[in-house]
Amino acid sequence: MGTNAKRTDARKKKSTYTRHAEAKLDEMRTRLDSMKEKVNDTLASGQSEAIERLKNVQLQAESHLMTAEMHLERLKEANEDAWEEPRDGLEDAWEDLSRSVKNLVTWFSERSK
């Protein structure tokens, strides 16, 4: 495979991965926004024993979302020869974000039992 063919292949892989990552982050952003409504309802209800824990979980999820978005931007800006490193950072941030949102969902599931 020639140099141009390798670059074209890398460009296609990066483009496909970037579109997929954007879709995943959009989905997670939507889930997090939905959870924010529940968080606000819980905070408004004055359930003080849960408020501090809930705030921490929400802040953690928002922080991981911002980190994932930063890595996605780095990925978009990377050239075809160097996009794997930002991709790896995005994957790590994605795992952290998924875990945080799952913790929020679990917290609400346990509270509604």
C-alpha positions as CSV (number, residue, x, y, z in Angstrom):
1,M,0.0,0.0,0.0
2,G,1.5,3.3,-1.1
3,T,1.9,6.4,1.1
4,N,-1.2,8.1,-0.4
5,A,-3.3,5.0,0.0
6,K,-2.2,4.7,3.7
7,R,-3.1,8.4,4.3
8,T,-6.5,8.0,2.6
9,D,-7.2,4.9,4.7
10,A,-6.1,6.7,7.9
11,R,-8.3,9.7,7.0
12,K,-11.3,7.5,6.4
13,K,-10.7,5.7,9.7
14,K,-10.3,8.9,11.6
15,S,-13.5,10.4,10.0
16,T,-15.5,7.3,10.7
17,Y,-14.3,7.2,14.3
18,T,-14.9,10.9,14.8
19,R,-18.5,10.6,13.6
20,H,-19.1,7.6,15.8
21,A,-17.6,9.4,18.8
22,E,-19.7,12.6,18.2
23,A,-22.8,10.4,18.1
24,K,-21.9,8.7,21.4
25,L,-21.2,12.0,23.1
26,D,-24.5,13.5,21.8
27,E,-26.3,10.5,23.2
28,M,-24.5,10.7,26.6
29,R,-25.1,14.5,26.7
30,T,-28.8,13.8,26.2
31,R,-28.9,11.2,29.0
32,L,-27.0,13.6,31.3
33,D,-29.4,16.4,30.5
34,S,-32.3,14.1,31.4
35,M,-30.6,13.1,34.6
36,K,-30.1,16.8,35.5
37,E,-33.9,17.3,35.5
38,K,-34.2,14.5,38.0
39,V,-31.3,15.9,40.0
40,N,-33.0,19.3,40.2
41,D,-36.3,17.7,41.2
42,T,-34.5,15.8,44.0
43,L,-32.7,18.9,45.2
44,A,-35.9,20.9,45.1
45,S,-37.7,18.3,47.2
46,G,-35.2,18.9,50.0
47,Q,-34.0,15.4,50.5
48,S,-31.0,16.6,52.3
49,E,-29.4,13.2,53.0
50,A,-29.0,12.6,49.3
51,I,-28.2,16.1,48.1
52,E,-24.4,16.1,48.7
53,R,-23.9,12.6,47.2
54,L,-26.1,13.6,44.2
55,K,-24.2,16.8,43.6
56,N,-20.9,15.0,43.7
57,V,-22.1,12.3,41.2
58,Q,-23.5,15.0,38.9
59,L,-20.4,17.2,39.0
60,Q,-18.2,14.1,38.3
61,A,-20.3,13.2,35.2
62,E,-20.2,16.8,33.9
63,S,-16.4,16.9,34.4
64,H,-16.0,13.6,32.5
65,L,-18.3,15.0,29.7
66,M,-16.1,18.1,29.4
67,T,-12.9,15.9,29.3
68,A,-14.4,13.7,26.6
69,E,-15.4,16.7,24.5
70,M,-11.8,18.1,24.9
71,H,-10.4,14.8,23.6
72,L,-12.8,14.8,20.7
73,E,-11.7,18.2,19.7
74,R,-8.0,17.1,19.9
75,L,-9.0,14.1,17.7
76,K,-10.6,16.4,15.1
77,E,-7.6,18.6,15.0
78,A,-5.0,15.7,14.7
79,N,-3.7,14.8,11.3
80,E,-4.2,11.4,9.8
81,D,-0.8,10.2,11.1
82,A,-1.3,11.1,14.7
83,W,-5.0,10.6,15.5
84,E,-4.6,7.4,17.5
85,E,-3.3,9.2,20.7
86,P,-6.3,11.5,21.0
87,R,-8.5,8.6,20.2
88,D,-7.1,6.6,23.1
89,G,-7.6,9.6,25.4
90,L,-11.2,9.9,24.2
91,E,-11.8,6.2,24.9
92,D,-10.5,6.6,28.4
93,A,-12.7,9.7,29.0
94,W,-15.7,7.9,27.4
95,E,-15.3,5.0,29.9
96,D,-15.2,7.5,32.8
97,L,-18.2,9.4,31.5
98,S,-20.2,6.2,31.0
99,R,-19.4,5.0,34.5
100,S,-20.4,8.4,36.0
101,V,-23.7,8.5,34.1
102,K,-24.4,4.9,35.1
103,N,-23.8,5.8,38.7
104,L,-26.4,8.6,38.4
105,V,-28.9,6.2,36.8
106,T,-28.2,3.6,39.5
107,W,-28.6,6.2,42.2
108,F,-32.0,7.1,40.9
109,S,-33.1,3.5,40.4
110,E,-32.2,2.6,43.9
111,R,-34.0,5.7,45.3
112,S,-37.2,4.9,43.4
113,K,-37.5,1.4,44.8
